[in-house]
Amino acid sequence: MLIEPRDPLIVRDGRPFTNSPGARARSLPFPLPQTLAGAYRTRRALEAGLQFPQDAPKVLSWGVRGPLLAEAAGGGWRLLVPRPSDALRLGGNLYPLRPLKVPEGAGMNLDPGLLPVGLPSPYLKGKPQSLPAFWYWESFLAWLLEDPPQGFTPEGHEGPTPEIRTHVSLDPEKGTVREGALFQTSGLEFARKAGSLRRLALVLWPEDGVEVEGVHPLGGERRLAFWRKGGPGVPGVPSSLAEALVQTRAARVVLLTPGFFGGAYLPEGGAIAGARVEAALVGRVVAVSGWDLAQGKPKPSRRAVPAGSVYFVRLPQAWDNDQVRKWLEGVWFQNLSDLPQDRRDGYGLAVVGVWSGKPVAWGEA
C-alpha cells in the first residue's frame, strides 16, 4: 500500500509548539511506525463503521510492516531502505564494520559476552564521509549478500526534502499582520529533483492484506495524502542467503524501522529468535511518545533502537539445515520488537545479511 503526501508532511518531534511569537513546529526526518499504523487503523475503522473506544482492541490488533520509502520510476515504484550502520566511507572507499577480537588484557564497557565492532586495520583513519540516508533496495541487497562487496558504491539519496514555511495571521479590519502572530512549520516534501521531479511515497504492508485507498489526512495540521492500493511487494528471501547461513551459522540482522527491546538496545535474553547476539552496532536512540486516546493523556516516553542498527548473531550449531532456513524465514521482513503490540505497530522490521561468523583481530588487515 502506498501513501503519497500531497502537501509537506509534518510528523511532530514532541517539542512544545505554543502560540508564542516565533514558535516553530519541527518535523521528524521520517515518520515513526506508530504514526502510519495509527493513520491506517483510523481509515480502516471508519470505513468498517467501527466505534472508539469499544472497538479499540480489534483495531489495535491490525498489524502493519513499515513504513519504508519508495520512489516512482518507469511506471512503477522502487523501494528504498535506511542506510545500514555497518557501512563506513573513508577516503572515497566503503568499508564494512565487523566484530573484533578483544586483545588480551583489554577492558571494555560493553555488556558481558558482547564483542566490539569496528575497522580491523589501525591504518584506516580519517573523518568519515557521508553516505546516502536511503539506499535503493538493489544496492542494499548487494550489501547484505556479500561480506564485504568489492568496489561497492551504494545508490540512493537523502529521502524527503525538508521544507520550511513561515506563517502570519492577518487582522481583517486593518489588513495588516497581527502583532506577535508569526510562526514556522517544518515539513517533509515527498519529491526530489534529480534532473526531473521524482515523486516519493511511503510504503506500508498490512499484515492481513487489507488495504485502504482515497484522500485522507496524515500527520500534523491534517494535511492530505493519497492512499493507494498496490506498490512494491515484500521482497522474498534470496536463495543464496539461505545457503550462506547454512554454511556459516552466523548472520547480520539489520533493522529497517526503529525497534523496542526489553534489554534496552538488546533483545530480551540476548537472542533474536534463538540466535545469540555476539555484537551490536546501534545508533543514537530515538525518543518515542504520542497521545493516548483511551487515557486522554500523553504516552510515556520510550527509547527505541534506530533504523539501520545491525546485530551480529550466531545460530546454534545443533540446528539442522531446515531449522536454519526456518529461522531465516521467521526473521526476514518480520517485526522483531519484544512486545506483541510494538510488533503490530511496525517496530523492529528486519532483514538478514551474511556474516562470516569470525571476529577479526585488530591489526590483522
Secondary structure, DSSP 8 states (H G I E B T S, - for coil): -EEEESS-B--B-S----SSTTEEE-B-SS--HHHHHHHHHHHHHHHHT--TTTTHHHHHT--EEEEEEEEEETTEEEEEEE--TTEEEETTEEEE-EEEE--TT----S-TT---EE-S-TT--S--B---SEEEHHHHHHHHHSSS-TT----EE--SEEEEEEEEEEETTTTEEEEEEEEEEEEEESEEESSSEEEEEEEEEETT-----EEEE-SGGG-EEEEES--S------HHHHHHHHHHSEEEEEESS-B-BTBBTB-GGGEETTEEEEEEE--S-EEE--EETTTTEE---EEEB-TT-EEEEE--TT--HHHHHHHHHHHTTEE--SSHHHHHTTTTEEEEEE--S--EETT--
